[in-house]
Amino acid sequence: MIPRILGATIRQAAQKMPVVAVTGPRQSGKSTLVRQIFPEHAYSNLEDMEQRSFAKQDPKGFLKNLGAYGIIDEIQYTPDLLSYIQVTVDKEQLPGQYIISGSQNLLLMEQVAQSLAGRVSIFNLLPFSLEEIQHTPFALQDYENYLLKGFYPRIYDRDLNATDWLLDYIQTYVERDLRQVMNVGNLGAFRQFLEICAGRIGQLVNFSDIGSLIGISYQTVKQWISVLQTSFIIHLLRPYHQNFNKRIVKTPKLYFYDTGLACALLNLRSTEDVNRHFAKGALFENFVINEVLKNHLNRNLYPGHYFWHAAGSHEIDLLLHKGGRLLPVEIKSSRTIASHFFDSLHYFQSLSGAASEDSFLIYGGEERQQRSIATVLSWRDLGVIPL
C-alpha cells in the first residue's frame, strides 16, 4: 500500500477535534486511508442501503450501535445525521470520536461546516500525488504516461487498464452520482458537455460558447459546471485580482482534478495519442497545477492559487500568493528550454516586484537550473516549490 502524506495530519487532528471530515473524489482512497489510520473504530458505509435506512430512520440508534468511536463513510447520503453527531460529541467530548467521509465537495462541506462548526477538522484527499508515487514500484518513466493514466489509486493497486477503468468511472458518475446532485434530463448532452470540457483544459470558461455547441442555455452550462466542481471532476482556477495598472482577464480557467479522466474523454489511449494531440500542452499544465495543489492539500495548506493574464499580453500559468509573497510559475511541456519561455516571468516581475528566487519555470525535461530570472525545475521536482 502506498502511504498517503495526508495521513499524519489527519491523525494529529483526531487527537484534538471530536470530528474529522475527509472529502474528495470517488475512489481517491478516502475509505482505505481512514480505516488504516483508525483500525479500532467501528465502520459503517452509507452506500449500503440497510445502513443508510438505519441512519435515516433512527439516527440516535445508529450512532449508539456504532459505539463510542466510529467511521461513517459516504455521509452525504444522510446529511441530517450531522446534527445528531453534534449532540453526541458535545455530550461526550471525545477527541477523534467520529471520522466522516464523503464524495461531494461543496454541498457536503457546507452542511458539515454549519452543523459541526468548531467541532470538526476538514481535509481534502485527491488521488495519488506524484510525490507519493514516484519513488515506488508504480512510478512511470515519462510524464505522458502520468497524463494518460492519471492518479486514481485503484488503477495502480490492481494494475488495471487505465483507459477502461476511467471510462467506467465516467459512466458510473454520469449514471449514478450525477443524479444525486441534480436532475439532468439529457444524459447524452451531459456526456458531450464533459468531452467539450476536456478539450478546453487551461482555457477561459465561456458559458455561452459551450452552450451553443450543445444546444443548452447559458444557465444550464453554469449549473453543470457547478455540478462538476461539487463532484470533484473539475476545478476552476481564478484570475489574480491585482491588475498592476494593466487591464486583466477576470474569467476563470477550467482544469480537471485528474488528467487521466480528461484523456479518456478525449479518446486518448496511448502516449503516442497524447503527443500528437492539440491539448498536450494544456494537459501538462493541468498536471503541474494539480500536483502543486496536492502538495498543499496533503499538508492542509491553503495558499492562494491563481493565474494572471494581462488582456492581449503576457500570462502567468500559476500564481501562488503565500504570506504576502507572489510566486509566479510558468509551465511548458517541452523537454528543451527556450529563451522565450522566460518572457512572461520577466514581464510579471517588472510589474509586480516578484523576486527571481520566488519565480519558477516548470518544463518537461530533466534538468534543474538556477537562472538569474527564475529557478528551472523538471516536472519531477515540483516539491521544490515552497509550500
HELIX and SHEET records of a PDB file:
HELIX    1   1 LEU A    6  ALA A   14  1                                   9    
HELIX    2   2 LYS A   30  ILE A   37  1                                   8    
HELIX    3   3 MET A   49  GLN A   57  1                                   9    
HELIX    4   4 PRO A   59  LEU A   66  1                                   8    
HELIX    5   5 ILE A   75  TYR A   77  5                                   3    
HELIX    6   6 LEU A   81  GLU A   92  1                                  12    
HELIX    7   7 ASN A  105  SER A  115  1                                  11    
HELIX    8   8 LEU A  130  ILE A  133  1                                   4    
HELIX    9   9 TYR A  143  LYS A  149  1                                   7    
HELIX   10  10 PRO A  153  ASP A  157  1                                   5    
HELIX   11  11 ALA A  162  THR A  172  1                                  11    
HELIX   12  12 TYR A  173  ASP A  177  3                                   5    
HELIX   13  13 LEU A  178  VAL A  181  1                                   4    
HELIX   14  14 LEU A  187  ALA A  198  1                                  12    
HELIX   15  15 PHE A  207  ILE A  214  1                                   8    
HELIX   16  16 TYR A  218  THR A  230  1                                  13    
HELIX   17  17 THR A  259  LEU A  265  1                                   7    
HELIX   18  18 THR A  271  ARG A  276  1                                   6    
HELIX   19  19 LYS A  280  LEU A  297  1                                  18    
HELIX   20  20 SER A  339  PHE A  342  5                                   4    
HELIX   21  21 ASP A  343  SER A  352  1                                  10    
HELIX   22  22 SER A  356  ASP A  358  5                                   3    
HELIX   23  23 TRP A  379  VAL A  384  5                                   6    
SHEET    1   A 5 ALA A  42  ASN A  45  0                                        
SHEET    2   A 5 GLY A  70  ASP A  73  1                                        
SHEET    3   A 5 TYR A  98  GLY A 102  1                                        
SHEET    4   A 5 VAL A  19  THR A  23  1                                        
SHEET    5   A 5 VAL A 120  ASN A 124  1                                        
SHEET    1   B 8 LYS A 253  PHE A 256  0                                        
SHEET    2   B 8 ILE A 234  PRO A 239 -1                                        
SHEET    3   B 8 GLY A 304  HIS A 309  1                                        
SHEET    4   B 8 GLU A 315  LYS A 322 -1                                        
SHEET    5   B 8 ARG A 325  LYS A 332 -1                                        
SHEET    6   B 8 PHE A 360  TYR A 363  1                                        
SHEET    7   B 8 THR A 375  SER A 378  1                                        
SHEET    8   B 8 GLN A 369  GLN A 370 -1                                        
END                                                                             
